[in-house]
Amino acid sequence: MSRNPKDEEKDKEREAMKKRAGESAASVVEDGDVVGLGTGSTAAYAIRALGRRVEEGLDVRGVPTSHGARALAVEEGVPLTSLDVETPDVAIDGADAFDASLNLVKGGGAAHAREKVVALSSDRVVIVADETKEREQLDVPVPLELLDFAVPHVRERVEELGGEFSLRESGGKDGPVVSDNGNVVADADFDGYDAPELAEELDSVTGVVEHGIFVGIADEVHVGRGDSVEVLRR
Ligand code: A5P
């Protein structure tokens, strides 16, 4: 089925905003830096831009947040290291939604657990997103990585908190998405929520390995808006 040309134009504009945001974040990286490499299509633009800078002589080492980020970094020639060896000067990552306080929802790519560890290990956290991710109040479903064994318990707790729980169906296999850490992934859908409050509630649900609400973690969001990039700071 062919797509409406207007929708195609919108997709192209959005892609251009994501690219500008990613490249803007890559430009903050300095020679000698260790960089947390985020997951997703916007962070991928930053990884590609870093690859180009490496080709021009930049000395960096990346800490990937997923198999996907690692594979892209290898393809783009960004040398890799790990948290066992050194901690990032800056982490660059995407988001599914952000608000004016720079609270984030992450995990659309099921990588939020490693993304949170890398972000919290980094001196500076730079988020990249296009303007469609901006919300006055966060309302997008919250990704959860959880122990398979704990699904019934977590479902019940999410429902008690007023949310709707659904296991995330995988595209390339039968059954749910399984994270890079071997845990199942679900989404908890709440109407507009107070991010710090909900984050605290979800922190206390046994069986949840990590949820996708990031409070007080992002230092900056580079937002692709039209033809420019706006940098929001905390
Ligand atoms: C990966 O799990 C996510 O946290 C991504 O960073 C987030 O989903 C944003 O991805 P896009 O840039 O592809 O929208």
Boltz pocket constraint, residues with backbone or C-beta under 6 A from the ligand:
constraints:
  - pocket:
      binder: B
      contacts: [[A, 38], [A, 39], [A, 40], [A, 41], [A, 42], [A, 43], [A, 93], [A, 94], [A, 95], [A, 96], [A, 105], [A, 106], [A, 107], [A, 108], [A, 109], [A, 110], [A, 111], [A, 112], [A, 115], [A, 128]]
      max_distance: 6.0
